Amino acid sequence: VQLQASGGGLVQSGGSLRLSCAALGSIFSGNVMGWFRQAPGKQRDLVARILSNGATIYGDSVKGRFTISGDNAKRTVYLQMNDLRPEDTAVYYCNLLMRGQEYWGQGTLVTVSS
């Protein structure tokens, strides 16, 4: 299983970005996909998760600004990030939980300038 993330970049405060993560390989139903982020010198934190039934979970700092969605046919999960703030600057990692195993993407850098 491989996770290919894309969509990071540099954006001004208040701007928007959309991240994508495509899952390649043998993907089974009942999995959970999501995004975490890690800023320099800080721990990796949950941004958002989407369950196989479509339910979503968000970290407190992004509620109301970020939206996670999935396309089962494309085995891709998206993270729409609006009203970005400098404190959102981090490396964003795609994550997959499947049959007791955890997988990580390579990370994509999001930089928000003030």
TORDO-274587 format. One line per 2 residues: for each residue x, y, z of N, C-alpha, C. Coordinates in steps of 0.2 Angstrom, whole numbers, plus 5000, padded with zeros to 4 digits. Layout:
BEGIN
X Y Z X Y Z X Y Z; ...;
This chain:
BEGIN
5004 4994 5000 5000 5000 5000 5004 5006 5000; 5003 5011 4996 5006 5017 4995 5001 5023 4996;
5003 5028 4999 4999 5034 4999 5003 5040 4996; 5000 5043 4990 5003 5048 4987 4999 5055 4988;
5002 5059 4992 4999 5066 4993 5002 5071 4989; 4998 5076 4988 4999 5082 4984 4995 5088 4985;
4997 5094 4983 4993 5100 4984 4996 5105 4989; 5001 5103 4992 5004 5108 4997 5007 5114 4993;
5009 5119 4997 5012 5125 4994 5012 5131 4998; 5013 5137 4995 5014 5143 4999 5007 5147 4998;
5004 5150 5003 4998 5153 5002 4998 5159 5007; 4995 5164 5006 4994 5170 5010 4989 5168 5016;
4989 5172 5021 4984 5171 5027 4977 5173 5024; 4973 5168 5025 4966 5169 5023 4964 5166 5016;
4970 5163 5013 4969 5159 5007 4967 5152 5008; 4967 5148 5003 4964 5141 5002 4969 5137 4999;
4969 5131 5001 4973 5125 4997 4969 5119 4998; 4970 5115 4993 4967 5108 4993 4972 5103 4993;
4972 5098 4997 4977 5093 4997 4973 5086 4995; 4977 5082 4991 4974 5076 4989 4979 5070 4991;
4976 5064 4992 4980 5059 4994 4976 5053 4991; 4980 5049 4986 4978 5044 4983 4981 5037 4986;
4977 5032 4987 4979 5026 4990 4980 5021 4984; 4986 5018 4984 4988 5014 4979 4989 5007 4982;
4987 5002 4978 4988 4995 4980 4982 4992 4983; 4982 4987 4987 4976 4983 4989 4973 4987 4995;
4967 4990 4993 4964 4994 4998 4957 4990 4999; 4956 4989 5006 4950 4985 5008 4945 4990 5011;
4939 4988 5011 4933 4992 5014 4934 4992 5021; 4931 4997 5024 4931 4997 5032 4937 5001 5034;
4940 5005 5030 4946 5008 5032 4945 5015 5034; 4950 5019 5037 4949 5026 5039 4955 5029 5036;
4953 5035 5033 4959 5039 5030 4958 5046 5033; 4964 5049 5033 4964 5056 5036 4971 5059 5035;
4971 5065 5038 4977 5069 5038 4979 5071 5045; 4986 5071 5045 4989 5074 5051 4994 5079 5049;
4996 5083 5054 5001 5088 5052 5006 5089 5058; 5012 5091 5056 5018 5092 5060 5021 5098 5059;
5021 5103 5064 5025 5109 5063 5032 5108 5066; 5037 5112 5064 5044 5111 5067 5044 5111 5074;
5047 5106 5077 5048 5106 5085 5041 5104 5088; 5036 5102 5085 5030 5100 5088 5028 5093 5086;
5024 5090 5090 5021 5083 5088 5017 5083 5082; 5016 5077 5080 5011 5076 5074 5004 5076 5077;
5000 5080 5074 4993 5081 5077 4988 5079 5072; 4982 5076 5074 4976 5075 5069 4974 5081 5066;
4972 5081 5060 4969 5087 5057 4962 5085 5055; 4961 5079 5052 4954 5077 5050 4955 5069 5048;
4949 5066 5049 4948 5059 5047 4942 5058 5044; 4941 5053 5040 4935 5051 5037 4934 5044 5037;
4929 5041 5040 4928 5034 5040 4924 5031 5034; 4924 5025 5034 4921 5022 5028 4914 5023 5027;
4911 5025 5032 4903 5026 5032 4902 5034 5030; 4908 5038 5029 4907 5045 5028 4908 5049 5034;
4907 5047 5040 4908 5051 5046 4915 5054 5046; 4915 5060 5049 4921 5064 5049 4923 5066 5056;
4929 5067 5057 4932 5069 5063 4937 5075 5062; 4937 5080 5066 4941 5086 5065 4945 5088 5071;
4951 5090 5070 4955 5093 5076 4951 5099 5078; 4952 5101 5084 4948 5107 5086 4951 5114 5083;
4957 5114 5081 4960 5120 5078 4957 5121 5071; 4955 5116 5068 4953 5117 5060 4945 5116 5059;
4942 5115 5064 4934 5115 5064 4931 5121 5061; 4927 5120 5056 4924 5126 5053 4928 5129 5047;
4934 5127 5046 4939 5130 5041 4941 5124 5036; 4942 5118 5038 4944 5113 5034 4938 5108 5033;
4939 5105 5027 4934 5100 5026 4937 5094 5022; 4936 5088 5025 4939 5082 5022 4933 5078 5019;
4935 5075 5013 4930 5071 5009 4934 5066 5005; 4930 5061 5003 4933 5055 5000 4929 5053 4993;
4933 5051 4989 4930 5048 4982 4932 5040 4982; 4928 5036 4984 4929 5029 4985 4931 5026 4978;
4928 5028 4972 4930 5026 4966 4937 5027 4964; 4940 5033 4966 4947 5035 4965 4951 5033 4970;
4948 5031 4976 4952 5029 4982 4957 5035 4984; 4953 5041 4984 4957 5047 4985 4953 5051 4991;
4957 5054 4995 4954 5058 5000 4957 5065 4999; 4952 5070 5000 4954 5077 4999 4954 5081 5006;
4957 5086 5006 4957 5091 5012 4957 5098 5009; 4951 5100 5010 4950 5107 5008 4951 5112 5014;
4956 5116 5013 4958 5121 5018 4956 5128 5017; 4952 5131 5020 4950 5138 5019 4952 5142 5025;
4952 5149 5024 4954 5153 5029 4961 5151 5033; 4966 5150 5029 4972 5147 5032 4975 5153 5036;
4979 5150 5041 4982 5155 5046 4990 5153 5046; 4994 5157 5048 5001 5156 5049 5002 5150 5053;
4998 5149 5058 4999 5143 5063 4997 5136 5059; 4994 5137 5053 4993 5130 5050 4999 5128 5046;
5004 5132 5046 5010 5130 5043 5013 5124 5046; 5014 5118 5041 5016 5112 5044 5017 5107 5038;
5020 5102 5039 5020 5096 5034 5014 5092 5036; 5010 5091 5030 5004 5087 5031 5005 5080 5028;
5003 5075 5032 5004 5068 5031 4997 5065 5030; 4996 5061 5025 4991 5057 5023 4991 5051 5028;
4986 5048 5030 4986 5042 5035 4980 5038 5033; 4982 5031 5033 4977 5026 5032 4977 5021 5037;
4971 5019 5040 4971 5014 5045 4967 5008 5041; 4970 5002 5041 4966 4997 5037 4968 4990 5040;
4963 4986 5043 4965 4980 5045 4970 4980 5050; 4970 4984 5055 4975 4984 5060 4982 4987 5058;
4983 4989 5052 4989 4992 5050 4988 5000 5049; 4994 5003 5050 4994 5010 5049 4999 5012 5043;
4997 5016 5039 5001 5018 5033 5001 5026 5033; 5007 5028 5031 5008 5036 5030 5011 5037 5023;
5008 5043 5021 5011 5046 5015 5018 5050 5016; 5020 5053 5011 5027 5056 5011 5027 5063 5014;
5021 5066 5015 5021 5072 5018 5021 5078 5012; 5017 5083 5013 5017 5089 5009 5017 5095 5013;
5021 5100 5011 5022 5106 5015 5017 5111 5013; 5014 5114 5018 5010 5119 5018 5013 5125 5022;
5014 5131 5018 5016 5137 5022 5012 5142 5021; 5010 5145 5026 5005 5151 5026 5009 5157 5028;
5009 5162 5024 5012 5168 5026 5007 5173 5029; 5010 5177 5033 5006 5182 5036 5005 5189 5032;
